[in-house]
């Protein structure tokens, strides 16, 4: 099948292809090098606004669909199935998922606004809100922070 997009990883002489929500790595001989586990992209056609490749070209960070076990998030107020995804970090050479920011992770919390701190927004988001309808993703390798923007115009910073 013809991919909807590809990224050339010049340091590793590989191509990443994006086709029907899947990512694959290929060498110059056309041989499949890596297929990715638990890395089903959110958008059916590649949207590179939601994909980041590290400078070492060893990790791909993407906005993905939540794994099959956790897809039935229903909004308690509206009764609608939520459009939350997860942010998945996978090793390009092995295809293994090395980290994930997921709405079903009970250890994730939104940091409260500090008293007297006017540098942060007064808008309060939940983890689920922050992982809904992400339209842009960026990873700051120096600060080890992921920045996401959503269709509501909000920017969220993910750090540990």
N, C-alpha and C positions, 0 to 999 in steps of 0.2 A: 504494500500500500504506500501511496505517496504521503509523506509527512506534511502537516500543515505548516511546520516551521522547523528550523534546525539552528544549532549554535555550534560553531567550530571552536574546539578547545585546542588552540595552536600549541600550547605547552606540552600537551599529551598526545598530539596527533590523533585526536578522536573527534567524532561528530556526535552531538546529542540531537536526537530527533524527537519530535512531538507529534503524536498521531492519536486521535480519539482518546484524549486524556492520559495517555501513557507516555513515558519517557524511556528512551533506550540509547545506549552508547554503542557506536560502531567505529571500526578502524577503517583505514584507507582501502583495505581489500574487500570491504563490504561485509565483513564478518561481525556478527553481534558480539560485543564485548561484555556488556552489562545490561540486564533488565532490572528494574527497580521494584522492590517489594514495598507494599504499603505506601505507594506514591502515586495515587490516582489524582491527576490534576483537577482542580475545581472547574475550570473552563474547558468545554469540549474542543474548542479551537484554541491553539496556543495563544496565551496572552502573556507576553514577556514582561509586562508590568508586575506580574506576580511570581517572577522567577529571578533568583539571584545565584550566580556562580562565584565562588570565592576566588581571590587572586591566585591562589595556588592551584585552582581548578580541580580541587579534590572533593568539594561539597556542592550540592545543589540544595537550595532552600526555596520551597515553593508553597503556594496556597493550594491545599489539596482538599479532596472530599474526606469527610470523617470516615474512619474504617466502618465496615458493614455492621459491626456489633453496636455502634453508637449513633446510627443514623436516625433513630426515631425520637428526636427532640421535638416536643410539642409545646408551643407557647401556652402557658396556663391561662392567660387572659384571652387571647384570640382563638386558641384551639388550632392554629395553623402550624404545619410542620416548618421548623426553622431552617434557614439557609446558612447555617453555621458550617464552617470548614475548620481545617487545622493547618498549622504551619509545620511542614515536615522538612527535616534536614537529613539528607541521605548521602552516603559515600558514593562518589561517581565510579570508583573502581570495583566496589563489591556489590553495590545496589542495596546495601543494608541501610535501614532507617536508623540513624544514630541519635536523633533527638526529635521531640515533637511537642508542639504547643497545642493542646487539645481542649475543647470545652468540657470534656468529661474527666479532666485531671483535677482531683479535689485539692491538690496542693497549690494550684494557681490562685492568686488573689490580685485584686486591684489595690494598689497602694493608696492609702487615704491622703487627702490634701493636708499638708502641715499647717498648723495654725499660723496665720499671718503671711503665708507664702502666696504671693500674687503671681508667681511665675507659672503656675499650673492652672489649667482650666477649671471652671466651676461645674462643668458638665461631668456627671458621674456615670461611668459605664461599668457594666459587669463583664466578666471574662467572655461570656456568651455574646454580649453585644459587640465586644471588640473583635470577635472572630466571625462576625456576620458580614457577608458581602464585601470582602476585602477587594479593593481595586488596585492597590499598589503595595509593593513590598521592597524594602531595602535593608541590607545588613551592613552595619558599620563594623568592620573587622577590627579596628583599633580599640573601640569601646565595647566590643562583643554585645551589641544591641541590635535588635531587629525593630524596624519602624514599619508600621502598616497604616494605610489609609483606607477608609471605607466609603461606601456610597452616600453616607450621611455627612461627609466632609470632616470626619474626625480622624485624628492621627493618634496612634497608640505606640508606646515604646515598650518593648519586651526586653527585660534584662534580669540578671540574677544577682 
